[in-house]
Amino acid sequence: MKAYFKLIAVILPVVLFPIVSAHAADKVRIGGDVIIAARTEVKDAVAVGGSVTVNGKVRDSAVAVGGSVILGPDAVIGKDVVAIGGIVEQAPGSKIYGDVVELNIPGVSAILPFFGKDRSASWFWSFKLISLLGFLALAVLLVALLPKPFDLITDNVQQNLGKVILWAILGLLVLVPLAIFLAISIIGIPLIALEVFLAGIAFLVGYIAIAKLIGDKIASLMKRPALSAIWLTVMGLLALWLIGWVPFLGSLVKAAAILLGFGGVLATFFRPRRRFHTENEF
């Protein structure tokens, strides 16, 4: 259960305001560059709106959203290196023990000419592309920093699909009455915003978890079962995005993914406490 509070702690600053993380084991910066000096060791190195330069050791992942990841000759990355909107520059001698995910996206201005002179169409496609890339960036960031909650949710969906569906229905039935109850209660009015925020996180995390599960199924069909969680998530989100363009069917599939993900989050969060202790802590 502690992992969900950590998940909220990661999402909240991303949504609300730029900060520099104070977590001693991580180096996270939103709106700037992250530099890991030589003979320095951190758990994760993450930059949103900047680049990551590593000359020391990162025990887990190095992630740059809207920038590049630059590895010096003495850099050591224990897991994955992810650059969205940039490139991965790896100097000779540097070591990466996970996967390299590089989504180098050119500027929107370079794409607009392909849509002709129809400005409305250009803006439409630009907005769609930017929205997709932004969501991919957020999903990759969350999966890279906190992979365990997503693993638990996907496992729960696969092993307890019936319970997950029941939790999704129950959650939807409770949301509106709870909001009404809070609205008519004087002390509950400020909690409506909290309910909306937490429900939004549940839908977001659940959708990403279902995308990861879809990516895992695609990887199995492609006979590539060893892909990292980040690649599985990207593949699943792209598949859902493409399916979303199919009239009616696309909306139906995405709605099912959202509801299953929501139910998966609730079912995992409210699992009996003794079952949490039987698994590794997040």
C-alpha positions, 0 to 999 in steps of 0.5 A: 500500500505504501507504493500508492502513496509514493505513486501519488507523490510522484504524480502530484508535483508533475501535475501541479508545479515544477520542483527539484526532488528532495528524495535522497536516493533519487535525483529528479528535476522538473524544468531543468537538467540533471547532472550526476557527477563522477564518483556519485551514485543515485537510485534514479536520475530523471529530468522533465523538460531537460537533459540527464548527464551521467558521469557516475552511477545510476542504480536504476534508470536514467530518464529524460523527457524533453531532452537527451541522456548523455553518458560519460565514459565512466557512467554506469546505468543499472537498468534502462536509459530512456530519452523522449524528445531527445537522443541517447549519447553513450561514450565509449566505456559507459555501461547500460545493464538494461534497455535503451529507449529513444524516441527522438521527436522532431519539432511540430513545425517540421511536421506541419508542411505534410498536412498541406495548407489546411491550418485546421487539419494541421493544428488538429494533427499537431494537437493529437501528436503532442497529446500522445507524446505527452502521455507517453512521456508521463507513462514512461516516467511512472513505469520507470520510477515505480514499476512494482505497482504496475506489475501488481495491477497487471498480475491482478487483472490476469489472475482475478479478472472477475473481481477486477470487473466487480471492483470497477463497477463498484467504484463507478457506483460509489464515485457519484454518490460519494461526491453528492454526500461530500457536497451536502456536507459542509466539512466534505466540500473541500474533499470533493477535489481530493476525490476527483484527484484520487479518482483521476490518478486511479484511472490514469495508473490503471490505463497505463497498467492495461497498456503494459498488459496489452504490450506484453501480449503483443510482445508474446505474439512477436516472440519477444517476451524479454522486452522491458516494462517501458517498451511494453508500456509504449507498445500498448499505449501506441496500440490503444492509440491506433485502435482509438481511430476505429469508429465505435470499436476504438471507443469501446476498446479504450473504455474497456481498458479504462474501466479494467484499469480502474478496477485493477487499481481498486482490487490491488489497493484493497487486497487483504493486508496479509497478501501484501506481506507475502509479496515483496514490498514496493 
